[in-house]
Amino acid sequence: MTKPIKFGIIGGGWRITFFLQIARELPERFQVGGLLARNAEKRQALETRWGVPAYGTLDELLRVPDLQFVVVAVSWPATPVLLKELASRTVPVLAETPPAPDLEGLISLQPLIKAGAKIQVAEQYQFQPLHAARLAITSSGKLGTITQAQISVAHGYHGVSLMRKFLGITFDSATISAKSFNSPLVAGPDRDFHLPEQEKVEASKQVIAYLDFGGKLGVYDFTYDQYRSWVRAPRMLIRGEHGEINNTQVHYLEDFQTPISLELQRQNAGESGNLEGYYLKGILAGSEWIYRNPFVPGRLSDDEIAIASCLEHMARFVEGGPEFYGLAEAAQDHYLNIMIDQALTTGEPVKTSLQPWAQITRR
């Protein structure tokens, strides 16, 4: 039997609970060897809740035997400091997004890229089941060359990452224009999923940005309530010359006289009297399994499935496998996000330029 992937965690915030929950649900696949949290009270609470040894120093965590890598989930300013420290100790790292808070911080990480430091970034959206199914369709060639991606499913660098993946671009320059709009919206649950106790109307901020890559267009459209609002749905439109994906509908030409329409359909166990357990089996497009859940029968949400995929890809990367989302990609996506903010602030179009990480990667 294959041993579980054993990793450590640095951080004590909300984000680490996803990694801990995955390991609890799938102990035969994942094991948290220990975690590092500076705050003693938080350390004790995490240890009690999750049954995972917690430490107060990096040296203590790194003495845990057989750690394959360390997940870094700390504040934005602290992340590049830790990445440099762990790289100096040759410790493989899976970093939370983004790897640095600003352009200066992103550029400061370039020596790590040049030196080949074992660092990847946990950008999970590409591995969420529905996005993975959509990406499988675009990569199959059924839609032809993708020329437009309208993304309204995730904020900032997450949305930009999906945009680049669907358009099939890497470090291409873009001209960016952006606008924002505030509208009233009844509040939904908060970040900890506490239900609203009374009706409360809040200002809802929407950002729309156009990223013109020259022959390919990305449209970023996100309302920050979408993650938790019950009445603000995610939306996605991916277009190529042979067809398109409109949310879960797929339309394409088998040949120029034969249009095909399919619906992406989730297949779950545990429904309508099914006794297999409750989990996602996969996603069908017609009669074809376009996506199969690699973590059956784990009872995981789509986001947890995606994060678990990051962990598995990281383990393969440490063993000599390919990158799945390296520092250069992560830096590019956050750079484009920063430039969207700049266009929003100035009210003027901005032009991106080739950054050092792209130059290193292209050599």
N, C-alpha and C positions, 0 to 999 in steps of 0.2 A: 504493500500500500504506500502511495506517495505521501511524504510528510507534508503537513500544512505549511503554507508560506508564513514565515515568522518575521515580524517587523516590530519596530519600536515607534513611539509617537512622541513628538515634542509639541507641547501646547496643552492648554486646559480649557479651551473655549468651546462654543457650541458646535463648531465644525467637526471636532474629533469624535463626537458621539456617533457619527455615521460610520466611521471606521470601527469603532467598538461594537456597534450593533451588528455589523456584517460579520465580525469575528464570533460574536455570540451566536448568531443564527447559523453560521457555517463553520463550526470548530474543526471539522475534518479538512477544510480548505484554507483557513486563515487562523493565525494565532498572534495576539498582541503580547510580545515578550515583556514589555514594560513601557511606561510613559513618564515623561519629564514635565513637571509643573512646578514653577518657582514658588507659588503660593501654598503654604503648608495646609491651610484649611481646605483649599480646593483639592489639593493632593489627597487628603484623607477622604473627602467626599467621593472622589472618583474611584479610589481604591475600594471603598465600601460598596458603591453602586455596581461597579463592573467586575470586581474580583480580579483586578489586574494590578501587579506591583507598580507603585508610583515612586519616583525618585525626585530629589531636589537639585541634582547637578548632572551635567552632561557626562562626566566621567563615570558616574554610577550607572547611568543608562547604557553606556557603551560597553560596560563590563558584562552585561547580560549575554550569555553564550548564544551563538548561532543566529544572531540577527542578520537577516539578508539585506535589509535596508531600513532607513528611518523616514517616517512621514513627518514633515515640518508643517505645522498648522498654527502659526503665530501671527502677530500683527504684521501689517505690510512693512513698516520700517524695520522690524526685527528680522524679517525673512532673509534679505541679502547678507546680513551680518552672519547669520547662522549657516547659510549656504557656503560662504567662504570658509568658515571655521570647520565645517564637516568635510569640505573638499580637501582642506589641508591635512585632515586625518584619513583621507581616502575612504570615507564612509559614503556609500551610495544613498541618494536622497530622492524621495518623492515629495515635491514641494506643493503646497496649496497655492492657489492663484491669488493675485499675480505674483511673480517672483521678486518684484521690487515695486515701490509705490509710484515712481516718477521716471522720466526719461534718463535723468542723471544716474539713478539707481540701476536701471536696466543696462545702461552702457557700462557701469562698473562691474557687471557680471561677465563681460565679454572675455576676460582672461580665463574664466572657468570653461567657457565654450572652447576656446583655443587650446586649452590644456586637456580637453576631453574628459572633464570631470563627469562622474557617473551621477548625473542629475536629470530627472524628468519632472514634469509638472502635471498635477492631477486635474487636467481639464476634462471633466467627465461627460460633457454634453454630447460629444460625438458618439459616446457609447450608450446613451439612453436608448431603449429599444426602438421607439418610433423614429428617432433621428437616425439610428443605425440602419433601420429598414429603408428609410428614404435615401440615405447615402449608398446603400447597396443597389438601389434602382438607378441612381444617377451614374454610378460607376459601371453599371452593366451596359451602358450605351443606348438603352431604349429611348432616352429622351434626346439623344444627340449631344452636341456640345452645349454645356450649360452657359447661358449668357446673362441670366438674371436670377438673383436670390433675394426674396423679400422675407426678412427674418423678424418675427415678433413673438419670440418665445423665451428670451433670456436677456439679461442686462449686460451692458458694457462689453468687456473682453470676451465673455461667454458667447454673446450674440455674434460678435465679430469673428470668433473662431469658427462657428458654424457657417457663417457667410463665406469665409475663405475656403472651407472644406467643400461646400457645395459648388462654388465657382471654380474650384480646381486651381487656385492661385497660391503663391507662396509669399514673396516679398515685393510684389508688384506695386508701383507707385499709384497713388489715387488722388483725385481731386474731391474734397469733401465739403458738403454744405449741410447745415443742420438748423433745425428750429425746435422750439419747445412750446408746449401748450398746457395750461392748467384747466381742469374741469372738476366740478363737484362729483363725489362718489361716496356712497354709503360704505363705511369701513367693514372689512371682514375680519377673520382671525388674525392675531398678531404672530410674530415670528416663532413663538413657543406654542402656537396653535391653541391659545386660549380663545374661546368663543366670545363674540361681543355680548355684553350684558344689556346694551340698549342701542338704539339706532343713533349713529353718529356720522355726520357728513364731513368729509375731509377733502382737502385739495389734492387732486390726483395729477401728477406731472407726467406728461408724455413727451418723449424725445423722438423726433424723426430725422434721420440723416441719410443723405445720398452719397454713396461712395462710387465714383466713376473710375473704373480701372482701365478705361480705354477699350471699348468693345465688350466689356462686362460690367454689369451694374449691380451693386449691392444696396439694398434698402434696409436700414436699421430702424425699427419702429418698436418702441417699448414703453409701456406704462408701468411704473414701478410697483403698482398694486397687483400686477398680473400673477405673481407667484402665489398670492394667498387670497385674492378676491374671488368670490363665487360668481361674479358677473363680468369679469374681464378675461376672456378666453385667449389662449395662445393661437397664433396664426402663422402659416408659412406658405409661400408660393415660390416654387422652383421652376424655371422655364428654360427649355432648350428648343432647337429648331424642329425636333420631332415630337415634342410633347411637353407635359408639365405635371408637377405634383401640386395639388391644391389641398392643403391640410392632409386628409387621408384618402383623397381621390387621386388616382393616377390615370392620365389620359396620354396615349401615345399612338403613333402610326406604325402598324406592322409593315405596311408599305404605303405609298402615297394615296392608295385608294381604300385602305383598310384601317379605320380608327378602332382602337381598343380602349375600353374603360374598365378599371379595376378599383376595388376598395381595399385599403389596408385594414385587415381585421385582426384584432387581438384574440388570441385563444388562451383562455384561462382554465386551469383545473379548479375543482371545488365549487363549480356553479351548477345550479339546476339538479341537485342531488348527486353530482359527481363526488366520489369519495377518495380521490387521489391525493387530497390535500388542497391548500389554496396557494397557488403560485401562477405566474405567467409561463405558459408553454412557449409562446412565440407569436409571430405575426405572419399572417398569410396574405399574399397578393394573388387573388384567384385561387388556383390549386397549388401554388408554389409557396413553400416556406421561405419567405424573404429574410426572416430573422428567427433564430432559435435561442432561447434563454440558456446561457451556459451554466447557470447556477440552480437549475432544477434539482431538488424540490424546495430550495430555500424560499422562505416567505419574506421577500424583499420588495421594496418599492422600486420604481423605475430608476430613481436617482441612486439608490443603494446598489442596484444591478450595475449601473454605470461606474460607480466608485469601485466596486469589486473588480470590474474589468480593468480599471487603472492599476489596481494592486497586482492582478495576474500579469498584465503587460510589463509592469515594473520588475516582477520576479524574473521574467524571461529576459528583459533587458540586462539585468545584473548578471545573468548567466551567459551573456554574449549575444543576445538577440537584438533586434532592431529597435531604434528609437520609436516611440509612439506619440510623444509630444514633448519635444526638448525645449531647452531654454530659449533657443532662437525663435521658435514658433510662438512661445508664450510671450516673449518680448515684443514680437511683431504685433500680436493681437492687442496687447495693452498699449503699445504705441499708437495704433490706429484708434483705440478708445480715447487716449489722451488728445489726439488730434480732432476727434469728434467734439470733445469738450471745448477745445480751442475755437472751433468753428461756431459752436453754440454761443460761447462767450463774446466773440468779436462780431458775430452776425455776418461775417465774410467767409467766402470759400477759402479753404487752405489746401496746400499741395504737400503731400508727404514726400519724403526723400529716402534714399537707400541708407539704412543704418548699419553700424559696425557689425552687428550680429549676422546680417545678411551677407556682408562681404566675406566674413570668416567662413560661413556655411557654404558659399558658392565656390570657394577655392578648390 
